[in-house]
Amino acid sequence: MLYRVLGYLVLGLHFAFTGYVVAGGYLAWRWPRALLPHLAAVAWAVLGLLVPMACPLTGWQNALRERGGQPRLARGFVDSYLVGPLVPPHRTVLAKCVIAVVIAISWLGVARAHRLHRQHAVNAGGPKAY
């Protein structure tokens, strides 16, 4: 029972990471230092889409599922929980494009906020730390 619960916690962590990849750039609008971790998360997600490799969270979840008496996932996280249940299989390319646009908008917002902050600092008499 404990391993099943831990497996579900890892599943929740996987969903949280996916949500962070999609929307984490918006945190940097308020906290600019959040941009670097978001860049790393997006880079990891893109690498996972381009290079066939096992996600460590999926491996961890599978190990916990097995110890909890459940079968391993037949496919990875994206194919098991996102494509099909949330995104129709024939719309995956569109979904990836929409996600890319959402991320790009968040990064453009960070750039704009940084530019406005610099302009405000110059108008106020000098640069200020974030």
N, C-alpha and C positions, 0 to 999 in steps of 0.2 A: 504493500500500500504506500509506504514512504517513497519508494522509487517512482511509482506512478505520479504522485504529487510533485516530486522533483522534476519529472519529465514534463509535466504541465507547466511548471515554473520556467523551465528552459524554453518551452514553446512561447510562453508570455514574453520572455526576454527576446526571443526571435522577432515576435511581432513589434515589440518596443524598438528594437534596432531598425527594423524596416520602416517604422513610422518616423524614427529619427533621420534616416537617410532621406526620406521624402520631405519632411518638414523642419528638420533641425536647423537649416540655414536661417530660418526666421528668428530663432533664438539670438542669432548674432546681430539682429537689428537692435536688440536691447543690450546684449552682452557681446561686444565684438570679439572677445577672446574665445568665444564658442565656435568661431569659424574654423579654426585649425582642426579641432576634433571632427567637425562635420566634413571637412575636406577629406580627412582620413577615412571616415565611414563611407562616403560616396566612392572614394577610390577603391575601397575593399569591395563594395557592392558591384561596381563596374567590372572589376577584375573577375569577380565570381560569375558574372554574366558572359564575359569574353573567353575565359579560360576554364575548361571543365576541371573543377577541383571540388573537393569535399569541404563543406562549411564546418568549422569546428563546433558550432552550436548544433547542427544537425547530427553530427557524430555523437555529441554528448547526449542529445535527446534520445537517439537510438539506443545507446548503451543503457540509459535509465529505463527506457521502455522495455528492453529485454529483461532487465533485472526485476521489473515490475510485472512480468508475465505477459507483456503485450508484444505484438510483432513489430519489427523494424519498419520504418517508413519505406514504402516501395520506391518512392522518388524523393527528391530533396524538398526543402521547406516551401520554396516558391511553387513548385509543381503540385505539392500536396495540399497546401492551404490557401494559395492565392489564385493560381490559374485553375479555373473550374468553379470553385466556390465563390470567388469575388470577381474574377475577370474571365469572360468567356474565352475559350482557347483561340478563337479566330480574331480576338481583339488584343492579343498580347503586344503586338508591335505598337498599336495605338496607345495602349496603357503605358508602355515604356516611354513613348514620346511625350505624353502628358506629364509623366513623372519628371522627365528631363526638363520640361518647360517650368514646372513648379520649382524645381531646384534652381534653375537659372534665374528665375524671378527673385528668389530669396537672395541669391548672390548679388544681383543687381541692386537690390535694396540695401545690402550691406555696403556696397560701394557708394551708393548715394548717401547713406547715413554717415559714412566716413568722410565724404566730401563736405557735407553740411557741418559736421563737427569741426573739421579743419577751418572752414570759412568762419564759423563762430569764434574759434580760438584766435584767428587773426584779427577779427573785428574787436575782440575783447582785450587784445593787447599781448597775446602770446599763446603758444601751444600749451594745452593742458593734457594731463594723462587721462586715459580712459578710466 
